[in-house]
Amino acid sequence: MHDKKLFLFFLLCCFSLGYAKPLPPSVEEIARKALSATQLKNLSRSATANFTQRLKQIPQLRTNPRQQFNPNVSPSEIPTVQVQLHAHSVHAASATPLMVDGKKELFCATHWAEKIQKDPHVKVTTPSGEVIVAPIKEMYSAHERGLDLTVFRAPEEIEPFITPLEPAESLLEAGTPVNISGFAHESSTLLPEETVLFASPVRYVIQMRNPKMLEGICGGTITDPVTGEAVAIEQGFNYMGSASMAGWFQLLPQEAQENFTDTHLAIPIQNAVAIARAFESGDDSLAAIEIKVLGRPVALLYPDEYILSVWVKRKKSIFYNPFLNPEKLEEFFNLEPNDVLSFVVERAHTGQKIFYDVNVSTGKVAVYGDKR
């Protein structure tokens, strides 16, 4: 009888082991998988060096006079169309037409879309000179402190008069010339051969030959003058001297600081394609950007979210800046073993904040606040 009980107990143990949930890894297992001090320093040094090297690629300012922008170019010579406050408004911005998965989509800057959302219209001028104004029925926006892009379908009335561009598949390199077209101060405007200073998956920094503010050109089309493909969408003028920019500006090498004088920011066209797919499918995750630390996925950044700040707990914070790449948050820091890299994501329309603490050695992530 005693042997029978032992046998049954043995069977019960086997059954339990077979169907029990796996135990969490022990501290020893985590330690074995952790990055060594040498590995971490090498990764950190490499990331920081690569980032600095990209900044050093910024071309020197040209001393020879450059061609000024043409404010009198015909609207038919540029692919950009106009969006405006309402059917009779004289205040208009720019929108970029793209062909995404066989559909004609239009993109403008979110900071402008929020102004026109009560009664949005789009305006085109036909080859015969007729002006057509049509209502925008539905818009989908990423937050302006994130990607600052809003997409909407071309209304039927104007669709025949819009020639959408093909989006480029890859980022441009620093030093590449681009053409920017849009409606600045209500006039169709072309800015030829501006210069890409910096490119990341979420932001271009472009040096302008005309430093003055070009009101209305946000949302304008940035094209490759060789291929004619759309490479980015204009976001707007960047005030380098503002207090919000001072912190990250000090991170730049001296030669970069000397060259960053007159710049505009732009959104890579690949993000526009992703947002269009999220709009058409209703799946926000298609436009979400992966946040990584030392190549490890940490979280997803959705269209209604943006990174508010990033810091290592033993150092000061770094707030939003044009070079903030969610795929390489460590680029601003010389990390040490077991540093905790922290960042805050804010959900724009609710103000809810999500706090992430990432142990850069173990990869362990602690999340505080509201989650999706």
C-alpha positions as a Markdown table, in Angstrom:
| # | Residue | x | y | z |
|---|---|---|---|---|
| 1 | Met | 0.0 | 0.0 | 0.0 |
| 2 | His | 2.8 | 2.3 | 0.9 |
| 3 | Asp | 4.6 | 1.6 | -2.4 |
| 4 | Lys | 1.3 | 2.3 | -4.3 |
| 5 | Lys | 1.1 | 5.7 | -2.6 |
| 6 | Leu | 4.6 | 6.5 | -3.5 |
| 7 | Phe | 4.0 | 5.5 | -7.1 |
| 8 | Leu | 0.8 | 7.6 | -7.4 |
| 9 | Phe | 2.8 | 10.6 | -5.9 |
| 10 | Phe | 5.5 | 10.0 | -8.4 |
| 11 | Leu | 2.9 | 10.1 | -11.3 |
| 12 | Leu | 1.4 | 13.2 | -9.9 |
| 13 | Cys | 4.7 | 15.0 | -9.8 |
| 14 | Cys | 5.4 | 14.0 | -13.4 |
| 15 | Phe | 2.0 | 15.2 | -14.5 |
| 16 | Ser | 2.5 | 18.5 | -12.7 |
| 17 | Leu | 5.9 | 19.1 | -14.2 |
| 18 | Gly | 4.6 | 18.3 | -17.7 |
| 19 | Tyr | 1.8 | 20.9 | -17.5 |
| 20 | Ala | 3.2 | 23.6 | -15.1 |
| 21 | Lys | 4.0 | 27.0 | -16.5 |
| 22 | Pro | 7.7 | 27.7 | -16.9 |
| 23 | Leu | 9.3 | 29.4 | -13.9 |
| 24 | Pro | 10.7 | 32.9 | -14.4 |
| 25 | Pro | 14.5 | 33.0 | -15.0 |
| 26 | Ser | 16.6 | 33.1 | -11.8 |
| 27 | Val | 18.9 | 35.9 | -10.9 |
| 28 | Glu | 21.8 | 33.7 | -11.9 |
| 29 | Glu | 20.3 | 33.1 | -15.3 |
| 30 | Ile | 19.8 | 36.8 | -15.9 |
| 31 | Ala | 23.3 | 37.5 | -14.8 |
| 32 | Arg | 24.7 | 34.9 | -17.2 |
| 33 | Lys | 22.8 | 36.6 | -20.1 |
| 34 | Ala | 23.8 | 40.1 | -19.0 |
| 35 | Leu | 26.2 | 42.2 | -21.1 |
| 36 | Ser | 29.7 | 42.2 | -19.6 |
| 37 | Ala | 31.2 | 45.5 | -18.7 |
| 38 | Thr | 33.5 | 45.2 | -21.7 |
| 39 | Gln | 30.7 | 44.4 | -24.1 |
| 40 | Leu | 28.6 | 47.3 | -22.8 |
| 41 | Lys | 31.4 | 49.8 | -23.0 |
| 42 | Asn | 32.2 | 48.7 | -26.6 |
| 43 | Leu | 28.5 | 49.0 | -27.7 |
| 44 | Ser | 28.1 | 52.4 | -26.0 |
| 45 | Arg | 31.4 | 53.7 | -27.4 |
| 46 | Ser | 30.5 | 52.5 | -30.9 |
| 47 | Ala | 27.0 | 54.0 | -30.8 |
| 48 | Thr | 28.3 | 57.4 | -29.6 |
| 49 | Ala | 31.1 | 57.4 | -32.1 |
| 50 | Asn | 28.8 | 56.5 | -35.0 |
| 51 | Phe | 26.4 | 59.3 | -34.0 |
| 52 | Thr | 29.2 | 61.9 | -33.7 |
| 53 | Gln | 30.6 | 60.8 | -37.0 |
| 54 | Arg | 27.3 | 61.3 | -38.7 |
| 55 | Leu | 27.1 | 64.8 | -37.3 |
| 56 | Lys | 30.6 | 65.5 | -38.6 |
| 57 | Gln | 29.4 | 64.7 | -42.1 |
| 58 | Ile | 27.5 | 68.0 | -42.1 |
| 59 | Pro | 28.7 | 69.8 | -45.2 |
| 60 | Gln | 30.4 | 73.2 | -44.8 |
| 61 | Leu | 28.3 | 76.3 | -45.7 |
| 62 | Arg | 28.8 | 77.3 | -49.3 |
| 63 | Thr | 30.5 | 80.7 | -49.6 |
| 64 | Asn | 29.5 | 81.3 | -53.2 |
| 65 | Pro | 26.1 | 82.9 | -53.9 |
| 66 | Arg | 23.4 | 80.3 | -54.4 |
| 67 | Gln | 20.2 | 80.6 | -56.4 |
| 68 | Gln | 17.4 | 82.0 | -54.4 |
| 69 | Phe | 14.0 | 80.4 | -54.2 |
| 70 | Asn | 11.5 | 81.2 | -57.0 |
| 71 | Pro | 8.2 | 82.6 | -55.5 |
| 72 | Asn | 6.6 | 82.9 | -58.9 |
| 73 | Val | 6.7 | 79.4 | -60.1 |
| 74 | Ser | 3.5 | 78.1 | -61.7 |
| 75 | Pro | 1.4 | 75.7 | -59.5 |
| 76 | Ser | 1.4 | 73.2 | -62.3 |
| 77 | Glu | 5.2 | 72.9 | -61.9 |
| 78 | Ile | 5.0 | 71.6 | -58.4 |
| 79 | Pro | 3.2 | 68.5 | -57.1 |
| 80 | Thr | 2.0 | 70.1 | -53.8 |
| 81 | Val | -1.6 | 71.0 | -53.3 |
| 82 | Gln | -3.2 | 73.4 | -50.7 |
| 83 | Val | -5.3 | 72.8 | -47.6 |
| 84 | Gln | -7.2 | 75.6 | -46.0 |
| 85 | Leu | -9.3 | 76.5 | -43.0 |
| 86 | His | -12.7 | 76.6 | -44.9 |
| 87 | Ala | -14.1 | 77.0 | -48.3 |
| 88 | His | -13.6 | 80.8 | -48.4 |
| 89 | Ser | -10.5 | 81.1 | -46.3 |
| 90 | Val | -7.5 | 82.9 | -47.6 |
| 91 | His | -5.2 | 81.1 | -45.2 |
| 92 | Ala | -3.7 | 78.0 | -46.8 |
| 93 | Ala | -1.0 | 75.5 | -46.1 |
| 94 | Ser | 0.6 | 72.7 | -48.2 |
| 95 | Ala | -0.2 | 69.1 | -48.7 |
| 96 | Thr | 1.8 | 66.3 | -50.4 |
| 97 | Pro | 0.1 | 63.8 | -52.7 |
| 98 | Leu | 1.4 | 60.2 | -52.6 |
| 99 | Met | 0.5 | 56.9 | -54.2 |
| 100 | Val | 0.3 | 54.4 | -51.4 |
| 101 | Asp | -0.8 | 50.8 | -52.2 |
| 102 | Gly | -2.6 | 52.0 | -55.3 |
| 103 | Lys | -4.5 | 54.8 | -53.5 |
| 104 | Lys | -4.1 | 58.6 | -53.8 |
| 105 | Glu | -3.4 | 59.9 | -50.4 |
| 106 | Leu | -2.7 | 63.5 | -49.3 |
| 107 | Phe | -0.5 | 64.5 | -46.4 |
| 108 | Cys | -0.2 | 67.8 | -44.5 |
| 109 | Ala | 1.4 | 68.8 | -41.2 |
| 110 | Thr | -0.6 | 67.9 | -38.1 |
| 111 | His | 0.0 | 71.3 | -36.5 |
| 112 | Trp | -1.8 | 72.7 | -39.4 |
| 113 | Ala | -4.5 | 70.0 | -39.6 |
| 114 | Glu | -5.5 | 70.8 | -36.0 |
| 115 | Lys | -6.3 | 74.4 | -37.1 |
| 116 | Ile | -8.5 | 73.3 | -40.0 |
| 117 | Gln | -10.2 | 70.2 | -38.5 |
| 118 | Lys | -13.5 | 72.0 | -37.9 |
| 119 | Asp | -14.1 | 72.7 | -41.6 |
| 120 | Pro | -11.2 | 71.3 | -43.6 |
| 121 | His | -11.0 | 71.8 | -47.4 |
| 122 | Val | -8.4 | 71.1 | -50.1 |
| 123 | Lys | -7.8 | 73.4 | -53.1 |
| 124 | Val | -6.3 | 72.7 | -56.5 |
| 125 | Thr | -5.8 | 74.8 | -59.6 |
| 126 | Thr | -6.6 | 72.9 | -62.9 |
| 127 | Pro | -4.5 | 73.2 | -66.0 |
| 128 | Ser | -7.1 | 75.6 | -67.4 |
| 129 | Gly | -6.7 | 77.8 | -64.4 |
| 130 | Glu | -10.0 | 76.9 | -62.7 |
| 131 | Val | -9.8 | 76.7 | -58.8 |
| 132 | Ile | -11.6 | 73.8 | -57.2 |
| 133 | Val | -12.2 | 73.7 | -53.5 |
| 134 | Ala | -13.5 | 70.4 | -52.0 |
| 135 | Pro | -14.2 | 69.3 | -48.4 |
| 136 | Ile | -12.0 | 66.8 | -46.6 |
| 137 | Lys | -14.3 | 64.1 | -45.2 |
| 138 | Glu | -11.9 | 62.2 | -42.9 |
| 139 | Met | -8.4 | 62.8 | -41.5 |
| 140 | Tyr | -6.0 | 60.6 | -39.5 |
| 141 | Ser | -3.3 | 62.3 | -37.5 |
| 142 | Ala | 0.0 | 61.5 | -35.8 |
| 143 | His | 0.8 | 63.9 | -33.0 |
| 144 | Glu | 2.8 | 67.0 | -34.0 |
| 145 | Arg | 5.5 | 66.4 | -31.4 |
| 146 | Gly | 5.9 | 63.0 | -32.8 |
| 147 | Leu | 5.7 | 62.6 | -36.6 |
| 148 | Asp | 3.6 | 65.7 | -37.2 |
| 149 | Leu | 1.8 | 64.1 | -40.2 |
| 150 | Thr | -1.9 | 64.0 | -41.1 |
| 151 | Val | -3.3 | 61.9 | -44.0 |
| 152 | Phe | -6.6 | 62.2 | -45.8 |
| 153 | Arg | -8.0 | 60.8 | -49.1 |
| 154 | Ala | -8.2 | 63.0 | -52.2 |
| 155 | Pro | -11.8 | 64.2 | -52.6 |
| 156 | Glu | -13.4 | 62.9 | -55.8 |
| 157 | Glu | -13.8 | 66.4 | -57.2 |
| 158 | Ile | -10.0 | 67.0 | -57.3 |
| 159 | Glu | -8.7 | 63.5 | -57.8 |
| 160 | Pro | -8.4 | 63.8 | -61.6 |
| 161 | Phe | -6.2 | 66.9 | -61.2 |
| 162 | Ile | -3.7 | 65.4 | -58.7 |
| 163 | Thr | -0.7 | 63.5 | -59.8 |
| 164 | Pro | 0.6 | 61.6 | -56.8 |
| 165 | Leu | 4.3 | 60.9 | -56.4 |
| 166 | Glu | 6.0 | 57.6 | -55.8 |
| 167 | Pro | 7.5 | 57.4 | -52.3 |
| 168 | Ala | 11.3 | 56.6 | -52.0 |
| 169 | Glu | 12.2 | 53.4 | -50.3 |
| 170 | Ser | 15.3 | 54.5 | -48.5 |
| 171 | Leu | 16.7 | 57.5 | -46.6 |
| 172 | Leu | 19.0 | 60.0 | -48.3 |
| 173 | Glu | 22.5 | 60.5 | -47.1 |
| 174 | Ala | 23.9 | 63.7 | -45.6 |
| 175 | Gly | 25.0 | 66.2 | -48.3 |
| 176 | Thr | 22.3 | 65.1 | -50.8 |
| 177 | Pro | 20.5 | 68.0 | -52.5 |
| 178 | Val | 16.7 | 68.0 | -52.5 |
| 179 | Asn | 13.9 | 70.2 | -53.9 |
| 180 | Ile | 11.2 | 71.6 | -51.7 |
| 181 | Ser | 7.9 | 72.8 | -53.1 |
| 182 | Gly | 4.8 | 74.2 | -51.5 |
| 183 | Phe | 2.7 | 77.2 | -50.9 |
| 184 | Ala | 4.6 | 79.8 | -48.9 |
| 185 | His | 2.7 | 83.0 | -48.1 |
| 186 | Glu | -0.1 | 81.8 | -50.4 |
| 187 | Ser | 2.2 | 81.6 | -53.5 |
| 188 | Ser | 3.4 | 78.5 | -55.1 |
| 189 | Thr | 7.1 | 78.2 | -54.2 |
| 190 | Leu | 10.0 | 76.1 | -55.3 |
| 191 | Leu | 13.3 | 75.9 | -53.3 |
| 192 | Pro | 15.8 | 73.9 | -55.5 |
| 193 | Glu | 18.8 | 72.1 | -54.2 |
| 194 | Glu | 18.5 | 72.5 | -50.5 |
| 195 | Thr | 21.0 | 70.3 | -48.5 |
| 196 | Val | 20.3 | 67.3 | -46.3 |
| 197 | Leu | 22.4 | 67.7 | -43.2 |
| 198 | Phe | 21.2 | 64.8 | -41.1 |
| 199 | Ala | 18.9 | 61.8 | -41.7 |
| 200 | Ser | 17.3 | 59.3 | -39.2 |
| 201 | Pro | 14.3 | 57.1 | -39.6 |
| 202 | Val | 12.1 | 59.8 | -38.0 |
| 203 | Arg | 13.6 | 63.1 | -39.0 |
| 204 | Tyr | 15.5 | 64.9 | -41.7 |
| 205 | Val | 17.4 | 68.1 | -40.9 |
| 206 | Ile | 17.7 | 70.3 | -44.0 |
| 207 | Gln | 19.9 | 73.4 | -44.5 |
| 208 | Met | 18.1 | 76.2 | -46.3 |
| 209 | Arg | 19.6 | 78.9 | -48.4 |
| 210 | Asn | 16.8 | 81.2 | -47.3 |
| 211 | Pro | 16.7 | 81.3 | -43.5 |
| 212 | Lys | 13.5 | 83.3 | -43.2 |
| 213 | Met | 10.2 | 81.7 | -42.1 |
| 214 | Leu | 8.2 | 80.5 | -45.1 |
| 215 | Glu | 4.7 | 80.4 | -43.7 |
| 216 | Gly | 2.5 | 77.8 | -45.2 |
| 217 | Ile | 5.2 | 75.6 | -46.7 |
| 218 | Cys | 4.9 | 73.0 | -43.9 |
| 219 | Gly | 3.4 | 69.9 | -45.4 |
| 220 | Gly | 5.2 | 70.7 | -48.6 |
| 221 | Thr | 6.8 | 68.1 | -50.9 |
| 222 | Ile | 10.5 | 67.3 | -50.7 |
| 223 | Thr | 11.7 | 65.4 | -53.8 |
| 224 | Asp | 14.9 | 63.8 | -55.1 |
| 225 | Pro | 15.8 | 66.1 | -58.1 |
| 226 | Val | 17.3 | 63.1 | -59.9 |
| 227 | Thr | 14.6 | 60.4 | -59.4 |
| 228 | Gly | 11.6 | 62.6 | -58.9 |
| 229 | Glu | 10.5 | 60.5 | -55.9 |
| 230 | Ala | 9.1 | 62.0 | -52.8 |
| 231 | Val | 11.7 | 61.6 | -50.0 |
| 232 | Ala | 10.1 | 63.6 | -47.2 |
| 233 | Ile | 7.4 | 66.1 | -46.1 |
| 234 | Glu | 8.3 | 69.5 | -44.8 |
| 235 | Gln | 7.7 | 70.0 | -41.1 |
| 236 | Gly | 8.8 | 73.6 | -40.6 |
| 237 | Phe | 11.5 | 76.0 | -39.5 |
| 238 | Asn | 13.7 | 75.1 | -36.6 |
| 239 | Tyr | 14.7 | 77.9 | -34.2 |
| 240 | Met | 18.2 | 76.8 | -33.1 |
| 241 | Gly | 18.5 | 79.5 | -30.5 |
| 242 | Ser | 15.3 | 78.6 | -28.6 |
| 243 | Ala | 15.5 | 77.4 | -25.0 |
| 244 | Ser | 14.0 | 74.1 | -25.8 |
| 245 | Met | 16.8 | 73.3 | -28.3 |
| 246 | Ala | 19.7 | 74.6 | -26.2 |
| 247 | Gly | 20.3 | 71.3 | -24.3 |
| 248 | Trp | 20.8 | 69.1 | -27.3 |
| 249 | Phe | 22.5 | 71.8 | -29.3 |
| 250 | Gln | 25.4 | 71.6 | -26.8 |
| 251 | Leu | 25.8 | 67.9 | -27.6 |
| 252 | Leu | 27.0 | 68.7 | -31.1 |
| 253 | Pro | 30.6 | 68.8 | -32.1 |
| 254 | Gln | 31.9 | 72.4 | -32.5 |
| 255 | Glu | 32.1 | 72.1 | -36.3 |
| 256 | Ala | 28.4 | 71.0 | -36.4 |
| 257 | Gln | 27.4 | 74.0 | -34.2 |
| 258 | Glu | 29.0 | 76.3 | -36.6 |
| 259 | Asn | 27.1 | 74.9 | -39.6 |
| 260 | Phe | 23.7 | 74.7 | -38.0 |
| 261 | Thr | 22.5 | 78.1 | -38.8 |
| 262 | Asp | 19.4 | 78.0 | -41.0 |
| 263 | Thr | 17.6 | 74.7 | -40.9 |
| 264 | His | 14.2 | 73.1 | -41.6 |
| 265 | Leu | 12.9 | 69.8 | -40.3 |
| 266 | Ala | 11.2 | 67.2 | -42.4 |
| 267 | Ile | 9.5 | 63.8 | -41.9 |
| 268 | Pro | 10.9 | 60.8 | -43.9 |
| 269 | Ile | 8.4 | 59.6 | -46.5 |
| 270 | Gln | 8.5 | 56.1 | -45.2 |
| 271 | Asn | 6.6 | 57.3 | -42.1 |
| 272 | Ala | 3.9 | 58.8 | -44.4 |
| 273 | Val | 3.5 | 55.4 | -46.0 |
| 274 | Ala | 3.1 | 53.7 | -42.6 |
| 275 | Ile | 0.5 | 56.3 | -41.5 |
| 276 | Ala | -1.5 | 55.9 | -44.7 |
| 277 | Arg | -1.6 | 52.1 | -44.1 |
| 278 | Ala | -2.8 | 52.7 | -40.5 |
| 279 | Phe | -5.4 | 55.1 | -41.8 |
| 280 | Glu | -6.8 | 52.7 | -44.4 |
| 281 | Ser | -6.7 | 49.6 | -42.2 |
| 282 | Gly | -7.7 | 51.2 | -38.9 |
| 283 | Asp | -4.7 | 49.5 | -37.3 |
| 284 | Asp | -2.6 | 52.0 | -35.4 |
| 285 | Ser | 0.2 | 49.5 | -34.9 |
| 286 | Leu | 1.1 | 49.7 | -38.6 |
| 287 | Ala | 2.4 | 53.3 | -37.9 |
| 288 | Ala | 4.0 | 52.5 | -34.6 |
| 289 | Ile | 7.7 | 53.0 | -34.3 |
| 290 | Glu | 9.9 | 50.5 | -32.4 |
| 291 | Ile | 11.8 | 52.0 | -29.5 |
| 292 | Lys | 15.2 | 50.2 | -28.9 |
| 293 | Val | 18.1 | 50.5 | -26.5 |
| 294 | Leu | 21.4 | 48.9 | -27.7 |
| 295 | Gly | 19.4 | 47.1 | -30.4 |
| 296 | Arg | 16.9 | 45.5 | -28.0 |
| 297 | Pro | 13.2 | 46.3 | -28.6 |
| 298 | Val | 11.7 | 48.0 | -25.6 |
| 299 | Ala | 8.3 | 49.4 | -26.6 |
| 300 | Leu | 6.2 | 50.7 | -29.5 |
| 301 | Leu | 5.6 | 54.4 | -30.1 |
| 302 | Tyr | 2.1 | 54.9 | -31.5 |
| 303 | Pro | 1.0 | 57.8 | -33.7 |
| 304 | Asp | -0.7 | 59.6 | -30.8 |
| 305 | Glu | 2.5 | 59.3 | -28.6 |
| 306 | Tyr | 5.8 | 61.0 | -28.5 |
| 307 | Ile | 9.0 | 60.7 | -26.4 |
| 308 | Leu | 9.0 | 63.5 | -23.9 |
| 309 | Ser | 12.5 | 63.0 | -22.5 |
| 310 | Val | 15.4 | 60.5 | -22.2 |
| 311 | Trp | 18.0 | 60.3 | -19.5 |
| 312 | Val | 20.4 | 58.1 | -17.7 |
| 313 | Lys | 19.5 | 58.3 | -14.0 |
| 314 | Arg | 23.0 | 59.4 | -13.0 |
| 315 | Lys | 22.9 | 62.1 | -15.6 |
| 316 | Lys | 20.7 | 65.0 | -16.8 |
| 317 | Ser | 17.7 | 64.6 | -19.1 |
| 318 | Ile | 17.7 | 65.2 | -22.8 |
| 319 | Phe | 14.4 | 66.5 | -24.1 |
| 320 | Tyr | 13.0 | 66.3 | -27.6 |
| 321 | Asn | 15.5 | 67.2 | -30.4 |
| 322 | Pro | 15.8 | 66.7 | -34.2 |
| 323 | Phe | 18.3 | 63.9 | -33.8 |
| 324 | Leu | 16.2 | 61.8 | -31.4 |
| 325 | Asn | 16.0 | 58.4 | -33.0 |
| 326 | Pro | 13.7 | 55.9 | -31.1 |
| 327 | Glu | 15.7 | 53.0 | -32.5 |
| 328 | Lys | 18.9 | 54.2 | -30.9 |
| 329 | Leu | 18.2 | 56.0 | -27.6 |
| 330 | Glu | 21.6 | 55.3 | -26.3 |
| 331 | Glu | 23.4 | 57.5 | -28.8 |
| 332 | Phe | 23.5 | 60.5 | -26.5 |
| 333 | Phe | 25.1 | 58.7 | -23.5 |
| 334 | Asn | 28.3 | 57.0 | -22.6 |
| 335 | Leu | 26.7 | 54.1 | -20.8 |
| 336 | Glu | 28.3 | 52.1 | -17.9 |
| 337 | Pro | 27.4 | 48.6 | -16.7 |
| 338 | Asn | 24.0 | 48.4 | -15.0 |
| 339 | Asp | 23.1 | 52.0 | -15.9 |
| 340 | Val | 19.3 | 52.5 | -16.1 |
| 341 | Leu | 18.3 | 54.4 | -19.2 |
| 342 | Ser | 14.9 | 56.0 | -18.6 |
| 343 | Phe | 12.5 | 57.7 | -21.0 |
| 344 | Val | 9.0 | 59.1 | -20.8 |
| 345 | Val | 6.4 | 58.6 | -23.5 |
| 346 | Glu | 3.4 | 61.0 | -23.4 |
| 347 | Arg | 0.0 | 60.2 | -24.9 |
| 348 | Ala | -0.8 | 63.5 | -26.6 |
| 349 | His | -4.5 | 63.9 | -26.4 |
| 350 | Thr | -4.9 | 62.6 | -22.8 |
| 351 | Gly | -1.6 | 63.8 | -21.3 |
| 352 | Gln | -1.0 | 60.4 | -19.8 |
| 353 | Lys | 2.6 | 59.5 | -19.3 |
| 354 | Ile | 4.3 | 56.1 | -19.5 |
| 355 | Phe | 7.7 | 55.7 | -17.7 |
| 356 | Tyr | 10.2 | 53.1 | -18.9 |
| 357 | Asp | 13.4 | 52.1 | -17.0 |
| 358 | Val | 15.7 | 49.9 | -19.0 |
| 359 | Asn | 18.7 | 48.2 | -17.4 |
| 360 | Val | 21.2 | 48.4 | -20.2 |
| 361 | Ser | 23.2 | 45.4 | -19.0 |
| 362 | Thr | 20.3 | 42.9 | -18.5 |
| 363 | Gly | 17.8 | 44.3 | -20.8 |
| 364 | Lys | 15.2 | 44.2 | -18.1 |
| 365 | Val | 12.4 | 46.8 | -18.5 |
| 366 | Ala | 10.2 | 48.3 | -15.8 |
| 367 | Val | 7.1 | 50.1 | -17.0 |
| 368 | Tyr | 5.1 | 52.6 | -14.9 |
| 369 | Gly | 1.9 | 54.3 | -15.8 |
| 370 | Asp | -0.8 | 53.6 | -18.2 |
| 371 | Lys | -0.3 | 50.9 | -20.8 |
| 372 | Arg | -2.1 | 50.0 | -24.0 |
